[in-house]
Amino acid sequence: MLSTTPFTDQVISAVIHNPHVNPNTMHIETRGDDVTIKGTAQTFFEKQMAQEAIRSIDRVNVIDNCLEVVWN
């Protein structure tokens, strides 16, 4: 079983609850107050919305948005 921190859970929840994002294609990692988003997005808008969902969390220091836009 993977263990997560309350901060990681908060970040994941922010992405999951954003209606413009498909979290099933993304992987989120946290290290301290820094967040890395990996995986794919269908549009540049979705990529940006994932980042903005995370930006809304006060504690976030750095967001490394490594999402690759893959148009289907």
C-alpha positions in Angstrom: 0.0 0.0 0.0 1.3 3.5 -0.9 1.5 5.9 1.9 0.9 9.6 1.3 1.2 12.7 3.3 -1.7 15.1 4.0 -0.1 17.6 1.7 0.1 15.0 -1.2 -3.5 14.1 -0.5 -4.5 17.8 -0.7 -2.7 18.2 -4.0 -4.2 15.1 -5.5 -7.7 16.2 -4.3 -7.3 19.6 -6.0 -6.6 17.9 -9.3 -9.3 15.3 -9.0 -12.0 17.9 -8.2 -11.1 20.2 -11.1 -13.8 19.6 -13.8 -11.4 20.5 -16.6 -8.8 17.8 -15.8 -8.7 14.0 -16.3 -6.6 12.9 -13.4 -6.5 9.3 -14.7 -3.7 10.2 -17.1 -1.6 12.1 -14.5 0.8 11.2 -11.8 1.6 13.6 -9.0 4.7 13.6 -6.9 5.5 15.8 -4.0 8.8 16.6 -2.3 8.6 19.0 0.6 6.5 21.8 -0.7 7.3 21.2 -4.4 5.0 19.3 -6.8 5.7 17.5 -10.0 2.9 16.6 -12.4 3.7 13.8 -15.0 1.7 12.0 -17.6 -0.5 13.3 -20.4 -3.2 15.9 -21.1 -5.4 16.1 -24.1 -5.0 19.9 -24.5 -2.8 22.7 -23.4 -5.9 24.0 -21.5 -6.1 20.8 -19.5 -2.3 21.0 -18.8 -2.7 24.6 -17.5 -5.8 23.7 -15.4 -4.0 20.9 -13.6 -1.3 23.4 -12.7 -3.8 26.1 -11.6 -5.6 23.6 -9.4 -2.4 22.9 -7.6 -1.4 26.6 -7.5 -4.5 27.3 -5.4 -2.9 25.5 -2.4 -1.1 27.9 -0.2 1.8 25.7 0.8 2.9 24.9 -2.8 6.3 26.4 -3.5 7.2 25.1 -7.0 5.1 23.3 -9.6 7.1 21.3 -12.2 4.5 20.7 -14.9 5.9 17.8 -17.0 2.5 16.9 -18.6 2.8 16.1 -22.3 0.0 17.2 -24.5 -1.2 14.3 -26.7 -4.0 15.2 -29.1 -6.1 12.2 -30.0 
